[in-house]
Amino acid sequence: MSHKFGVQYSPLSERILVGRVNANQTAFTSKEEHTGEVLHAVAQYVQHALDSDGFVEVGGLRMDIKVTPVDD
């Protein structure tokens, strides 16, 4: 049996949640907060797949994203 995973923004906690979902994919069966990890993965995707800037359309939203490395 393969497990399905979901990702969701929680307006209540203002965090991004990741976890396993039920068979109908309508509710989490377990979840954890992974806001930093999700944002880092998006930044890596934009940096490498979109050449550091571009736009993505997902779920009826258009996101104009630019990734700029921070100098230490």
N, C-alpha and C positions, 0 to 999 in steps of 0.2 A: 504494500500500500504506500503510495507516495503522498507526502504531506504538501499541502498548498500553504503558501505564505502570503500575508497581506501587509501593506504599508499604509498608514493613515495618520493625518494630522489631527491632533486632539485640541479643539479650541478650549476645552476645560483646563487642561494642563499646559497648553501652549508648547507641546512637545510632539515629536514624530514617533509613532509607535510601530513596531515590527513584531509580527508573531504568526503563529499558525492559525488558520481559519477552519471553520467547520466545512462539511462536505458541500453545502450549498453556497459557500463563500459569502455568507451574510453576517458572520460574527467571528470575533477572535475566540479561540479556545485557550490560548495563552498569548501573552504579549509582554514586550519589554520596551523601554524607552531607548531610542538610538538616534536622537536628533543630530548629534555631532557626526556620527558615522555616516548617516544618510547625506548630510550636507557635504561632507568631504568626498563621498563617492560621486555626487553630482558635479562638484568642482573638478575632480579628476576627469570625468566624462567630457565636460565642456573644454577643459584644457587640451585633451588629447584627440577627441573625436570631432570637435568643432573648432579646433585651432585657436583656443582661448577666448573666443567670443562668438556669439551667434544667437539665434532664437530657436526655441523649441515650442511646439504646440502640443499640449497634453490636457485632456479632459476639459476642453473648451476654454483653456487659458493659454495665452501667448506669453512666454517668458523671454525677455531680452536679458541675456546673461553675459557677463564679462568676468574672467578670472585673471587676477593680477597677483603674481607671487609677492609675498611680503619679505623685504630684505631684513636680515637679522642685524 
